[in-house]
Amino acid sequence: MTSQTTHSNADQAELDKFSALASRWWDPESEFKPLHAINPLRLGWIISHTGDLSGKRVVDVGCGGGILSESLATSGAQVTGIDLAERSLKIARLHGLESGVSVDYRAVSAEQLAQEEPEQFDVVTCMEMLEHVPDPASIVRACADMAKPGGWIFFSTLNRNPKSFLFAIIGAEYVLKLLPKGTHSYESFIKPSELASAARQAGLETCGMKGLEYNPFSKTYRLSGDVSVNYLMAARKPARSA
């Protein structure tokens, strides 16, 4: 997990890949079906840590078409969704008009927003995004910088080991066809120890991890203690001493 800053912490090929799929973000039977399926699990896990989101400022980093952003807003939060894939943001805004759910979508990097609005958010979410950028540690630092003292930061990504290669790439992309081929690059997967280290270096305290498992027979997802493939991490920015 690199820590050097880059001029633009984005992979154009990754942005193009998700932009090409943009029109299908809100089709629950499309390539984004897994995101729709895990969204209630992610939201419930977030709220189990933060408590009531009513009135809280939340930023969803790498918001894509707004699936999680809208759920956070529906739960009462004041949500800012940021992404660098313009077509995905356009779809997110259009869907917001249809659903009536208000989210402030912005085409801005995490690093830039952290400079513009330091310590302004009660909750920061960064889901299924770290494995798609050149410098994930930079994103972790930016998320930490955006959070208020005492604020919560949530990440989800993919572990890097033979099992995750078998399940997340061979299984999900080629056998079960849950995701388009080429969605993930194994070299970009992040071990929990690496993510925890990046969080610690950013001044965060890791508060918990959960695995996200898929049952191909029941075609359902569940949270578990097995973090060997997909996993979520909750971290917190220490509150200032009185």
N, C-alpha and C positions, 0 to 999 in steps of 0.2 A: 504494500500500500504506500504509494509515493506521498511525499509531503511538500515537494517543491511547488511553488506557485507557477501557474502558467498564464500567459497573456489572456487566453480565452479558454476556460475550463469546460470545453464542449467538443464533442466529436461530431463533425458535420455529417459523417455517414450515419451515425445514430440518429441525429435529428431528421435526416432525410428519410430514414427507415420508418420512423413514427409518423412523419408528415404524410407519407404515402398511404398510411392506414387511417389517417385522421377521420375520414367520413364514417368509419365503422366503430368509433369509440363507444357510442351508446347503443349499439346493437348487441344485446346480451347473448346472441348466438354467433357472434363474430370472433375474430382473433382475440378480442378482449373479454371473452367469456370468463376466463379464469379471474380477471380483475373484478368483474361483477360478482362472481361467486365468493371471493374472499373478502369483499368490501365490508359486509356486516361483521365479520370476525375482526378485521382490523379496527373498525370503528368502536366495537365493543371493548376491545383490549385497550384502546386509547382512553376511553371514558373510565375504564376501571382504575386507571392511574390518576387521571386529572379530576375526576368527579364531574359535576354539571358544567357543561361548556357554555351555558347561557352568558352572553355578554363578553366572553373572553376573545381576545385577539389571537387568531391562528393564521399561520402562513403554511401553505402546502407547497413544498419545494419539488419541482418536477411534476406539476399537477396534471400534465397531459390534457385529456378531454374533460377533466373535472369530476370524475366519478367519486373520489374521496372528498374533494372540495365541497361538492354539493351536500354530501352526507353530513359533513362537519357543520355546514351552514344550517341545514335542517335541524341539527341538534342545538341550535341557538348561538353558535359562534359567529363572530365577525371575521370572515375568511378572505384572505388574499391568496390567490393561486398564481404561482410563477412558473414559467417554462420558457425555453428558447425556441421551441418548435411552433412557429407562428400559425400553421394550419391547425394544429391541435388546439391552440388557444381560441381560434376562430370558432371551432366546433363547440368548445366549452361555453363561449359567450352565447352562441345561438341556442344551445340547449338550455342555458339559464333563462333565456327569454321565453322558451317554451314551458319550462317547469315553474317559472316564477321564483326560483331560488336565487338570491342575490349573492354573488361572489365577485370580488374585484380581481380580475385577471390581468396580469401584467407580463410583458415580454422583457424579463430582466433576469440576470444571473443571480444565484444565491449570494455570491461574493459582493456584487454591486448593491443588492438590497441591504446586505449587512452593513455596508458603509453608509447607506442613506437612512436606514432605520435601525440603529443599534439598540439592543435591549428594549424592543418595543412589543414583543409578542409573548403571550402567556404560554402558547403551545406552538411548536414547530414540528411538522411532519415531513418526512423525506422517504417515500416508499417506492421500492422497485426502481430506484434511480441511480444509486451509487455505482452499480456495476456497469453503467452506461457512460461514465465520464472518465477522462484521462487521469484526473487527480481527485479521487474520492476524499482524501484527507482534507483537502481545501474546502470541500462542501461541508464536511463535518464541522470544521472551524467556523465557517460562515453561519451554519445553523446555531452553533453555540453563541456566536456574537449577536444573533438576532433575538435570542431568548432573553426575557427579563430574568433578573436574579430570582431563583426559586422556580423558574419556568421549566416546562417539560419539553423534551426533544425525543421524537420517535423515528427510528430507522427500520427499514426492512430490506433485505438483500439475499444473496445466495452464498452458501458456504462453498469452499473450494477443496474438494476431495474426490476420490474416485466415485463414491456413491452419488454425489451431486452431479458429476458429469453423466453418469448413467441415467439418473432420474430426470434431471432438469433439461438436458440436451437430447440424449438419445431417446429417452422415454417420452418426454413432453413434446419435443419438436418432430421426431421421426416416427415413433411407434403410435402414440396416442393422438398425435397431431393436435394437441391442445394449443400450441403456439406455432407461428410461422417458422420455417427453417431459417436459422441464422439470427433468431431473436437474441440469443445470448452467446457471449464469447467466454469460454471456460477460464481463460487467463485473467479475465476481469472479475471473477468471483472473489469474494472477500471472506476470510476466515473470521469467526466471531472474536478470536483473540486479537486480530488486526483491527477490527472495528472498535473493540473495547479500548485498545491502545490509542487509536486516533481520538476517541472521545475523551480519554484521560488527558492526552496532550492538549486538547482544546479546553480543558478545565471542567469537564463534565464528570458526573458520578453515574456509573451504570447502575440501574435500579432493577433490571430484570430482563430476561430473554424468554422467548417462546418459539417453538418450532411451528411450522405450518405444513401439515401433511395432506396428501391427496390420496384418496382411496379410489383406484380405477374401476372397482367393481360397483360401488355405490355412486361413483362419480361425485363425491362430496369432499369438502375440505374440513379440517378441524385443527384447532390449536393443540399443541402437545409439548412435551418436554424434550422432544427430539429435534435438535437444531442442526442435524447433519446435512440438510438440503436447504430449504427455505427457512428463514428465521427473522424474528422481529426483536428489536432492542429498544428498551426504554431507558432514557438517561435524564438527568436533571442538572440544571445549573445551580450551584450552591447559592443560597440566599445570603445577602450581605449581613454581616454581624451588626447588631444594634449598637 
